Amino acid sequence: MKSKTQQSLIKLFPRFKKKTIKPADDLVKNGILDSMDLVTLVSLLSKKYKFNFDKYQKKHKKYTISNLDKFLK
């Protein structure tokens, strides 16, 4: 079963339906998402799951699926 972040990625960006992204992959540094894609993803997570971006940034420097999932409510 896909995580909430993975499901959101596929919903926003259909190109990820067939692409395997590991939970520990850095979404920005590995070139999976560009800065605008990241803003779009964070916006969706904030609206849908009450993701707190400020708290996330204070604790994590990387944008990985596993780290993002930990902050979703």
C-alpha positions as CSV (number, residue, x, y, z in Angstrom):
1,M,0.0,0.0,0.0
2,K,1.3,3.4,-0.9
3,S,1.8,6.1,1.8
4,K,-0.2,9.3,1.9
5,T,2.7,11.2,0.4
6,Q,3.1,8.7,-2.4
7,Q,-0.6,8.8,-3.1
8,S,-0.5,12.6,-3.2
9,L,2.5,12.6,-5.6
10,I,0.7,10.3,-8.0
11,K,-2.5,12.4,-7.8
12,L,-0.6,15.6,-8.5
13,F,2.0,14.2,-11.0
14,P,0.7,11.2,-13.0
15,R,4.3,10.7,-14.2
16,F,5.0,8.9,-10.9
17,K,2.5,6.1,-11.5
18,K,5.2,3.9,-13.0
19,K,8.2,5.4,-11.2
20,T,9.5,3.8,-8.0
21,I,10.5,6.3,-5.4
22,K,12.1,4.9,-2.3
23,P,10.9,6.4,1.1
24,A,14.5,7.6,1.8
25,D,15.0,9.3,-1.5
26,D,15.4,13.1,-1.2
27,L,12.7,14.4,-3.5
28,V,14.6,17.6,-4.3
29,K,18.3,16.6,-4.4
30,N,17.5,13.5,-6.5
31,G,15.7,15.6,-9.0
32,I,12.4,13.9,-8.5
33,L,10.6,17.3,-7.8
34,D,11.7,20.8,-8.7
35,S,11.0,23.8,-6.4
36,M,7.5,24.5,-7.9
37,D,6.5,20.8,-7.7
38,L,7.6,20.8,-4.0
39,V,5.4,23.9,-3.3
40,T,2.5,22.2,-5.0
41,L,3.0,19.0,-3.0
42,V,3.3,20.9,0.3
43,S,0.2,22.9,-0.4
44,L,-1.8,19.8,-1.1
45,L,-0.5,18.0,2.1
46,S,-1.3,21.1,4.1
47,K,-4.9,21.3,2.9
48,K,-5.6,17.6,2.9
49,Y,-3.7,16.3,5.9
50,K,-3.0,19.5,8.0
51,F,0.7,19.2,7.3
52,N,2.6,21.8,9.3
53,F,5.4,23.0,7.0
54,D,7.1,25.3,9.6
55,K,7.4,22.5,12.1
56,Y,8.7,20.1,9.4
57,Q,11.4,22.6,8.3
58,K,12.6,23.1,11.9
59,K,13.2,19.4,12.3
60,H,14.2,18.1,8.8
61,K,16.4,19.5,6.0
62,K,15.5,16.8,3.5
63,Y,12.2,16.2,1.7
64,T,11.8,12.5,1.8
65,I,8.6,10.5,1.7
66,S,9.3,8.9,5.0
67,N,10.0,12.2,6.7
68,L,6.9,13.9,5.2
69,D,4.7,11.0,6.2
70,K,5.7,11.3,9.8
71,F,4.3,14.8,9.9
72,L,0.9,14.0,8.3
73,K,-2.1,13.9,10.6
